[in-house]
Amino acid sequence: MVRRTAAGHTRAVPELPEVETIRRQLVDRLTDRQILDAWGFNSPKFSAAPAAAGTTVTDVTRRGKYLLLPLRRDDAPPTQELIVHLGMTGRLAVTDRSIDRIEGEPHLRAWWCLGDGSVLTFHDVRRFGRIAVVDLGDHRSLPTLAALGPEPDSEEFTAEHLRRRVNAGSRRIKTVLLSQRVVAGVGNIYADEALWRAGVDPRARHLTRAAAARLRDAIRDVLSEGVDNGGTTLRDYVDADGSPGRNQHRLDCYGRAGRPCHRCGTELRGTVVDARSTSWCPDCQRRR
Ligand SMILES: [Zn+2]
């Protein structure tokens, strides 16, 4: 039976590789830049943007899908940070256009005028993004960020950590990955890709030691390959230069329900796991 999921028609949100691609593009352009003036759209999600005015950006870092820009005042060490979450359709870019030409653009949610004459802009059609300015490291106002699990490439993200956290609960493995609490930065696309690569059924609620080791490695690999390919563009995502990613041409599983498995030729299945479209190979990804 061919059952196509809605995956090809839903919006994919930026995941770790997309956010990391943007971070790498912005770090040189923003580090040591003064923020002279700023504006935020009148909504609790964006109105904090002007609080960064009068500071200097000292770095562009990332945790999971969040961009974190430490801010200093005068020559003191950074005491605050500007936090940006792209949500579904958020786009960050640096432009040399004048603020007169930027203001009034559709879907503009915030801008920051920089000391070198350029402007950092944030556009967001669907308004699922988020901007915050907080004391450095104080993430209480952003519970998802505060509760993030380890970065996938960190020493803390071991196979044993993954196995224990999955097996301690009763949730499906895909749900655990999307929660961000066991590992940071994995969304729908890279979860399907990693589970396919590791041969783990997305509906499984238990991991063996061997499966956990394969899955840990697969998560690291699909994310780092996604970064190498400049992210995955299915509909909305573009990098800070406005260019789409290339990883969409490399997907083995996500959005491919009804098409043959790249490994064994079996028709991939599509279903919904906890409200997220999910593809998997019934032959390569058996419950275990
Ligand atoms: Zn297969």
Boltz pocket constraint, residues with backbone or C-beta under 6 A from the ligand:
constraints:
  - pocket:
      binder: B
      contacts: [[A, 261], [A, 262], [A, 263], [A, 264], [A, 265], [A, 266], [A, 281], [A, 282], [A, 283], [A, 284], [A, 285]]
      max_distance: 6.0
